[in-house]
C-alpha cells in the first residue's frame, strides 16, 4: 500500500503560519505538523491544535533560530551576544571547531521536549529545523532523549526518490541539489543509530527539492504521482501570509512562497490524484515500527 504523510513544518513561528497549517489540514491534504517550541506564537496555536484532533503533532527541535527555551547563561556556546541562537552556518562552524558545549545542547533540547509535553499533546514524531538533528553529535543526543521520553518516530530526510518533474521545475531541482545531497548523506549515515534505538521512520522523503518553487504548476501533484509502495513523507511550509514583506520565521523563501504552498495544498485536484493513485493519507501517529 502507498501511504503518505503530509507534514507542515514551523507551527508556532507566526500567527499566519499557524492559521495556514490548520487551513491546509481542514481544506487540503496536510495530515501532520511539527511545533517550534521556542516560537513566539506557540501559545496562539495551542487552542487551534485542540480543534483538529485528527492532525498529528510532532516537535520541530531547533538550535538555529530565535531564542533558546533555557536562560541564555545556560546556552552560552549556542547563542550570540544578544542571546539568540546562531544561524546554521555559524553553528556548524562552532560544532566543527568543538566550540559547542554538547551538554548545553542536551539541556536545551530536553527543555524543548519537556515544554512540548507540558501542553498535554501527544508527540507524533521528532524532526528538526533545517534538519540539524542529523548532524552526528546532535543525533546522538536526540536519540537518547527520544528513548527517555518514549518518542519512537522520526523524520528521515533521505530525499533520493525524485518526483516526476516538468521542464519548468528542472532548474529548481538543480539549484537545490547540493543541499538535498548533504541532508540525505547525513540521514543515511545515521540510519543504523535509528535502528539501534528502534525508531520508526518513513521509507521515502520529499520536500527539499521543491523549496522555492515559483511556477504555476502544483509541484505537490508531481510528488504525489511519484510516491511508491511503503510510507512517504512530504514536507511543506504553508502560511496565510500573502504580502511580499517578510516577517521573522519565514526563512529563505519568504511569505509569498509559503502562501503559494498553501494554495497548492488546498487545490481540489490533489485529492483527485490521491484517489486516482490509490494513496492513503496518514499521520505519523498511524506509522509503526516494522
N, C-alpha and C positions, 0 to 999 in steps of 0.2 A: 504493500500500500504506500502511496505517496502522501506523506503528511508534512504540513508546512506551518511553522511558527513565524508570525509577523511581529517582530519586536520593535517598538518605538522607544528610542533612547532619550535620555535627558529630562525625564519628568522631574519637575521641581525647579528648573532653571528660570522659568518665567511663567507669567500667567497665560500668555498666548500659547506657549508650548504645552502647558497642562491642558488647556481647553482644546487645543488641536489634537492631542493624543486621544482624549475622550471622544471627540467628534469622529475620528477615524476608526475608533472601536465600535461606536454606535452605528455609524452610517457606512463604514467601509469594511476593511478586511484585517485591521490590526487586532491581534489576539493577546498580546503581551506588552508590558512596558517595563522600564527599569528606572528607579528613582536615584537621582543625585542627592544624597542625604545632606550635603552641605550647600545645596541650592537655596537661593533666597526665597523661593515661593513653594517650598515643600508644604508648609502649613496651609497655604491656599489650596493645594491639590488634594489633601487628605480627605475632605468631605466628598470630592468628586470621585475618588477611588472607591469609596464605600457605596456609591450609587451604581457601580458597574461590577457586580460580583463575579462575572464571567471573564473579566480581564485579569490575566496572570500578572503578578507584580514581583519583579526582582530588584536587586540592588546594583547600582552603577557605581562601583568603587572608584574613587577619584583621588589622585595625588598631584594633579597638574593644573587645576582650575579653581579660582575662588579662594576662600579662606578655609583652613582646616577645622574640623569639628572640635579638636582639642585646643587649649590655650596656646598661643604662639611660642611661649617659652618651653613648651613640651615638643615643639616641632621645628627646632632651630635649623636643622640641616635640610628641611623640606620647604622652607619659606624664604622670601626676600625680606628686605628691611621694613617693608610695610605689613609684614605678617601674612602675606598672600602666598599661595603655592607658586612654585617656579613653573614656568611653561615646560612643555615636553622636551624641547632640545636642551634646556639648561638642566633639567632633572636627569636626563640621560648622561650629560657630561659629568655631573657630580657623581652619578652612580658608577660610571666607568673609572673615575678617579678615586673611588672609595671614600667620597666625601659625604655620603648619605648614611645616616645612622639607621640601620635596619630595625633596631629596636623601636625607634620613633615611628617608622613605617608600620610596624606591627601594632603599636598602640593606637595610631590614628585609624587604621583600617578596622581594628577591633571596635573602636568607638563608633565608627560609621555603622557597622553591623548592629551593635547594641542599640543605637538610636533608631535604626530601621525597625528592629523587633519591638522596641518600646511602643511603637504606634499600633501594635496589635495586628499587624499584617503578616500573613504567611509568606515567606520568601520563596518565590518560584525558582530562582536561579541567581547566579552571580555573573556579571560582566563588568567591564571597566572602561573608564573614559580614555579614549584613544588607544584602547587595547593594552594599556600599560601593565595589566595583570599578567601578561605572558612574558614579561622580562623575567629571566630565570630566578633572580633573587626575590622578586615580588611574588611570583607564582608559588614559590615555596611557602611564603607567609600566608598567602590566600588559602592554600590547600590546608594548612594547619588550622586556620580559623574556620574554614568550611567544615572540617571534621568536628571541631569543638562545638560549633553551633548547629550541627546536623543539617547542613545545606548540601545537597547531593547532586546538584545540576549546575552546569556552567556553559557559557558560550564557548564555542571552539572556532575562532575566526580563520580557518584554513580555507581561503577562497580559491580553490583550484578548479571548481566546476563553473566555467564561464557561461554567461547567458547568451542565448542566440541574439545577435545584435544586427541593427540596420547600419547602413553606410554612415548615417548621421551620428551614431554612437561610438564608432570605432576610434575616433580621435580622443574621446573622453576616456575610454578604457586604456588607451596607450598612455595617457597622461598619469593615470593612477597606478601604473604597473609597478613602479619601484616600491611604493607604499604597500600595495597589495602583497607583493612578494616578501617584503620584510616581515609583515604581520603573519603571513602564512608560514614562513620559516620558523618564527618564534612559537607559533601554535604547534606545529609538527614536532618541534624539539621538546615541547612539554607534554606530549601525548602520554608517554609512559608514566609520568607522575600522576596524571588524572586516573589512569587505570589503577595505580597503586592505592589511591585514596577512594577508589570505587565511585568516581564521579561520572555521571551520565552527561552526554553531550550530543548535539545533533550530528548527523552524518555529513551534512553539507552546509555551507555558509555563503550567503550573498550579501552585499551591502557596501563594500569598499569601492568597487569599480564604478558604481553609478553615482557616487557623491559628486555634486557639482553639475549634474546633468541639466542642460538648458534647452533641449529641443522640445518640440511639441508632443512627440510620441511618449506614450506611457511606458517607461522602462520597466515598471513592475510587471507589465504584461509579458515582456520578454523573459524576465526572470522566472515567472510562474510557469511559462512554457518550457523552461529548462530544468525544472525540478525532476528528480529521479526517484526511484524506489527508495524508501527509507524516510528519514526526517531531515528537512531543510530548514534553516533559519534565515529569514530575510530581515536584515537590519534597516531601519528607516528613521527619519528625523522630521516628523511633521510639526507644523505650527500654524496658528491662525494669523500670524503676523504677515501682512502684505506690503507694508511700507518699505521703501528702499533704504531707510536709515537703520543701521544696525543697532542692536542692543546687547548688553552683556550676556554671554552664554550661548550666542547663536553660532559661534565657531567661524571657520574659514569661509564658508559659502554664504553666510548672511541669511536674513529672514526671508528674502524672496525665494531662495532655494527651498527652504523648509515649507513655505506656503505652497510652492509648486508641488512638492511631495504630497502635501495634504490633499490637493485637488486630484492628484493621480490615485491616491489610496481610497478615495470615495467614489471613484469612477465606476458606475454600474457594470461596465464592460469586464472588470476584473472578476466579479462574481460569476459572470458567464464563462470566463476562461477556466475558473476553478471547477465549475460543473462539467465543462467540456473535457477537461483533462483528468477528471475523476480525482481531484485533490481533496484532502481533508484538512481543514484548518484546525490547529490545536494550539494550546499554550504550553509553556514549559511544565506546568503542573501535570499535564497528561503524558509526559515523557517518563520512561522508566529505564533503569539500567538493564541492558540486555545481557 
